[in-house]
């Protein structure tokens, strides 16, 4: 199964109606991410004095956060539609591992830091795996919803306080990098992209709980956002994983070509 067909399975349930509104939200998140990464690459990687005002604390806490919350939250909702989250997590893990290996080779060849050690797809792969295992428990649906909500809120609002209280960004082991621990230690190389499980994975689990509430029994009762104006976002949402996997090399290559030509 290809990445595109995998992504299409996210919101299609048993051959019935597709939750188009989720495609739109996911597509909007991808659009935000593309714009953000383009500005980041121009300013930080190529050193042009543009877009610096977009990386202040206010914009980082609103714009950047919104893209990640939307993407992971919608992924959590969409996990209610997948026939096998365990298989899906395996495919996501292969994509994540490929990104890590490719950026490792690029970094070694170019003798610079373009590493992707742990980012969105890594986070999504592990969250999907955990959710797939959780779904196999014998808990009833109401209990699952409560557990998912409590887990999500605990990860978002409590665990970051522990990390900050013990200064674990600097003092923690770099082996715990996926959890947002040790990521600011000097031995950690510069990363092209980084998204820790704490606190962002909480958005996935809250989304999974909302999926059970909004789409009980995995059924779409009514479709929204079906007009022509939504088609570009729907397209991006349906191909979100493919776009996310390949966008950074393409953006960097295009900017580099621009610097050569102009």
Buried (B, 14 or more C-beta within 10 A) or exposed (E): EEBEEBBBBBBBBEEEBBBBBBBBBBBBBBBBBBBBBBBBBBBBBEEBEEBEEBBEEEBEEEBBEBBBBBBBBBBBBBBBBBEEBBBBBBBBBEBBEEBBEBBBEBBEEEEEEBBBBBBBBBBBBBBBBBBBEBBEEEEEEEEBBEBBBEBBBEBBEEBBEEBEEEEBBEEBEBEBBBBBBBBBBEEBEEBBBBBBBBBBBBBBBBBBBBBBEBBEEBEBEEEEBEEEEBBEBBEBBBBBBBBBBEBBBEBBEEBEEEEEEE
